[in-house]
Amino acid sequence: MMNRIATFFSVVFHPIFMLLWYLLYLYLASDVNFGASFYSVIVLFSAIIPIVAILIGHATKIISSYQMQERKDRYFIYAITIISYFVILYYMWYVDGFSFMHPLSKIIFGGTISLILVSIINFFWKISIHMSGAGALFASFILTMGSCGLVRITELVVCVAIASVVGWARMQLDSHTLSQVISGWFVGLCPQLLLYVLF
């Protein structure tokens, strides 16, 4: 029973969906609307293409399981996802006219840096990409609040709750240790905060 619950949270808060959850929150809570073409690009390159890559990777035996428990299973998906995020950034900066200083640019660029760091670390040590996504989600709200000059405690508490549930789920499923979970969270958190401080 507990493993089923852990699997449910691992799927719902999979890193592939974190950017979508954040943008959905912005759309529903603040009436921010970036336009249909922007959302289409985000959905395609942040979610659909990585999911298709996982399915193809499993079908062609590039990855041994959908859970990608082994470090070697993750290289292919990381590479596809990083390329997809660079495509998103290209679209934002050169097609849709976002500036680098726009908060969403920093959020997605910071997420891309987190992906690259996780990929590099994965060559030497298994780190939690789920927790990296949770850390990036938390950082996204901090960056957004800092840019708007607002402090919304409820959202931060929810982000911490999500990170706690995801961390528990990954350990419950024996996918990661506590140190891998905590490290993943900080790898997701720090790049965005660093970009906010520097710019």
C-alpha positions in Angstrom: 0.0 0.0 0.0 2.7 2.5 1.0 4.7 1.7 -2.2 1.6 2.4 -4.3 1.2 5.8 -2.5 4.9 6.5 -3.0 4.6 5.6 -6.7 1.6 7.9 -7.1 3.5 10.9 -5.7 6.6 10.0 -7.7 4.5 10.2 -10.9 2.5 13.2 -10.1 5.5 15.2 -9.0 7.9 13.8 -11.6 10.4 16.4 -12.6 9.0 16.4 -16.2 5.8 17.9 -14.8 7.2 20.5 -12.3 7.5 23.4 -14.8 3.9 22.7 -15.9 2.6 22.7 -12.3 4.4 26.1 -11.8 3.0 27.6 -15.0 -0.5 26.3 -14.2 -0.3 27.9 -10.8 0.7 31.3 -12.3 -2.1 31.0 -14.8 -4.8 30.2 -12.2 -3.6 32.4 -9.3 -2.4 35.5 -11.1 -4.0 35.5 -14.5 -0.6 35.4 -16.2 -1.1 34.3 -19.8 2.0 33.9 -22.0 -0.1 32.8 -25.0 -1.1 29.5 -26.6 2.1 29.1 -28.7 4.3 29.5 -25.7 2.4 27.0 -23.6 2.4 24.6 -26.6 6.2 24.8 -26.8 6.6 24.3 -23.0 4.3 21.2 -23.0 5.9 19.7 -26.1 9.5 20.1 -25.1 9.4 19.9 -21.3 6.9 17.0 -21.0 5.9 15.2 -24.2 9.3 14.8 -25.8 10.9 13.5 -22.6 8.0 11.1 -22.1 8.3 9.8 -25.7 12.1 9.5 -25.2 11.5 7.3 -22.1 9.1 5.1 -24.0 11.5 4.8 -27.0 14.4 4.2 -24.7 12.6 1.4 -22.9 11.4 -0.2 -26.2 14.9 -0.2 -27.6 16.5 -1.4 -24.4 18.5 1.8 -24.0 16.9 2.0 -20.5 16.2 -1.2 -18.6 13.1 0.0 -16.8 10.7 3.0 -16.7 11.8 3.7 -13.1 15.4 4.1 -14.3 16.8 2.8 -11.1 20.3 2.4 -12.5 22.5 5.4 -13.2 23.3 4.2 -16.8 19.6 4.2 -17.6 19.4 8.0 -17.1 22.1 9.3 -19.5 19.8 9.1 -22.6 16.9 10.8 -20.9 19.0 13.5 -19.4 20.5 14.3 -22.8 17.1 14.6 -24.5 15.7 16.7 -21.7 18.7 19.1 -21.6 18.4 19.6 -25.4 14.7 20.2 -25.1 15.2 22.9 -22.4 17.7 24.6 -24.7 15.1 24.6 -27.4 12.6 26.2 -25.0 15.2 28.9 -24.1 15.9 29.5 -27.8 12.2 29.9 -28.4 11.8 32.3 -25.5 14.7 34.5 -26.3 14.8 34.6 -30.1 11.1 33.9 -31.1 8.9 35.1 -28.3 11.0 38.0 -27.3 11.7 37.2 -23.6 14.7 39.0 -22.1 17.2 37.1 -20.0 16.2 39.3 -17.1 12.6 38.1 -17.2 11.9 36.0 -14.1 10.7 33.1 -16.2 13.9 33.1 -18.3 15.9 32.8 -15.1 13.7 30.0 -13.8 14.0 27.9 -16.9 17.7 28.7 -17.4 18.3 27.8 -13.8 16.4 24.5 -14.3 18.6 23.8 -17.3 21.7 24.3 -15.2 20.3 22.0 -12.6 19.7 19.3 -15.3 23.3 19.6 -16.5 24.6 19.4 -12.9 22.5 16.3 -12.2 23.7 14.7 -15.4 27.4 15.3 -14.5 26.9 14.1 -10.9 25.1 11.0 -12.2 28.4 9.8 -13.9 29.9 9.4 -10.4 26.9 9.2 -8.0 23.2 8.6 -8.2 21.3 11.7 -7.2 17.6 12.3 -7.1 16.3 14.1 -10.1 12.8 14.1 -8.5 14.2 16.2 -5.6 16.0 18.4 -8.0 12.7 19.2 -9.6 11.2 19.9 -6.2 14.0 22.2 -5.3 13.6 24.0 -8.6 9.9 24.4 -7.9 10.7 26.0 -4.5 13.3 28.3 -6.0 10.8 29.3 -8.7 8.4 30.6 -6.1 11.2 32.4 -4.2 12.4 34.1 -7.5 8.9 35.0 -8.5 8.1 36.5 -5.1 11.4 38.4 -5.0 10.7 39.8 -8.5 7.2 40.9 -7.5 8.2 42.1 -4.0 5.7 39.8 -2.4 6.0 37.1 0.2 3.4 34.3 0.1 4.0 31.9 2.9 1.3 29.4 1.8 3.0 28.7 -1.5 6.4 28.1 0.1 4.9 25.8 2.7 3.2 23.8 -0.1 6.5 23.6 -1.9 8.2 22.3 1.2 5.4 19.8 1.7 5.8 18.6 -1.9 9.6 18.2 -1.4 9.0 16.3 1.8 6.5 13.9 0.2 8.6 13.4 -2.9 11.7 12.7 -0.7 9.8 10.2 1.3 8.4 8.5 -1.8 11.9 8.1 -3.4 13.3 6.6 -0.2 10.2 4.4 0.3 10.7 2.9 -3.2 14.4 2.4 -2.4 15.3 4.6 -5.3 17.5 6.9 -3.3 19.1 7.4 0.1 18.6 10.4 2.3 21.8 12.0 1.2 20.9 11.6 -2.5 17.5 13.1 -1.8 18.8 16.2 0.1 21.6 16.7 -2.5 19.1 16.6 -5.3 17.0 19.3 -3.6 19.9 21.6 -3.3 21.1 21.0 -6.8 17.6 22.1 -8.0 17.4 25.0 -5.7 20.8 26.7 -5.9 21.2 27.6 -9.7 17.9 29.7 -9.8 18.8 31.5 -6.5 22.3 32.2 -7.8 20.9 33.7 -11.0 18.5 35.8 -8.9 21.3 37.1 -6.7 23.7 37.8 -9.6 21.1 39.4 -11.9 
